[in-house]
Amino acid sequence: MAMEGVETLDDVSTVAQKIIEELSCPFFLVNGSTVKIGCSVGIAFFPAHGETWEDLLARADQALYHVKKSGKGRWKIYNSDCSI
């Protein structure tokens, strides 16, 4: 997901945390079942982490897998320790 108009790292962290919180809420299905999912979020910035969609997606994906190794339900901004 691309976010335009993000001014600060606090803005990014707020959005990432809200996504994680909302997706961790249970879903109630019409058949009466309840489903619970979770997510982790990887973040990359243009142009610091890449100038193409492909580069940005690759860096965000690296950040995502890095955060998943350290625990699910979290977010991470790409940096050099995310490189694989």
C-alpha positions as CSV (number, residue, x, y, z in Angstrom):
1,M,0.0,0.0,0.0
2,A,1.4,3.4,-0.9
3,M,0.8,6.3,1.5
4,E,1.0,9.8,0.1
5,G,1.3,12.8,2.4
6,V,3.0,11.1,5.2
7,E,5.0,13.7,7.0
8,T,6.8,12.0,9.9
9,L,8.0,8.6,11.1
10,D,5.3,8.9,13.8
11,D,2.7,9.0,11.0
12,V,4.0,5.8,9.5
13,S,4.2,4.0,12.9
14,T,0.7,5.1,13.7
15,V,-0.7,3.7,10.5
16,A,1.3,0.5,10.7
17,Q,0.1,-0.1,14.3
18,K,-3.5,0.6,13.4
19,I,-3.3,-1.9,10.5
20,I,-1.9,-4.6,12.9
21,E,-4.5,-3.9,15.6
22,E,-7.5,-3.9,13.2
23,L,-6.5,-7.1,11.5
24,S,-6.0,-8.8,14.9
25,C,-9.7,-8.3,15.8
26,P,-11.9,-11.3,15.3
27,F,-14.0,-11.7,12.2
28,F,-17.5,-13.0,12.7
29,L,-18.7,-15.2,9.8
30,V,-22.3,-15.6,8.7
31,N,-22.2,-19.2,9.7
32,G,-21.5,-18.2,13.3
33,S,-17.8,-19.1,13.2
34,T,-15.2,-16.7,14.4
35,V,-11.9,-16.3,12.6
36,K,-8.8,-14.5,14.0
37,I,-5.8,-13.5,11.8
38,G,-2.8,-11.4,12.4
39,C,-0.2,-9.6,10.4
40,S,3.2,-8.0,10.3
41,V,4.2,-5.0,8.3
42,G,7.3,-4.2,6.4
43,I,7.9,-0.5,5.4
44,A,10.2,1.1,2.7
45,F,10.4,4.7,1.8
46,F,10.8,6.4,-1.6
47,P,13.5,7.3,-2.6
48,A,15.7,6.3,0.4
49,H,15.1,2.6,0.0
50,G,14.5,2.5,-3.8
51,E,13.3,4.5,-6.7
52,T,11.1,1.9,-8.4
53,W,8.1,-0.1,-7.2
54,E,10.1,-3.3,-7.5
55,D,12.9,-2.0,-5.3
56,L,10.5,-0.6,-2.7
57,L,8.5,-3.8,-2.6
58,A,11.7,-5.8,-2.3
59,R,12.9,-3.7,0.7
60,A,9.5,-3.7,2.4
61,D,9.5,-7.5,1.9
62,Q,12.9,-7.8,3.5
63,A,11.8,-5.7,6.5
64,L,8.6,-7.9,6.8
65,Y,10.6,-11.1,6.9
66,H,13.1,-9.6,9.4
67,V,10.3,-8.6,11.8
68,K,8.5,-12.0,11.4
69,K,11.7,-13.7,12.6
70,S,11.7,-11.6,15.8
71,G,8.0,-12.0,16.5
72,K,4.7,-11.6,14.6
73,G,2.2,-8.8,14.9
74,R,4.9,-6.1,14.6
75,W,6.2,-3.6,12.1
76,K,9.6,-2.6,10.8
77,I,11.1,0.1,8.6
78,Y,13.7,-1.3,6.2
79,N,17.4,-0.7,7.2
80,S,20.7,-2.4,6.4
81,D,20.1,-5.1,9.1
82,C,17.1,-6.4,7.0
83,S,19.3,-7.3,4.1
84,I,19.3,-11.0,3.2
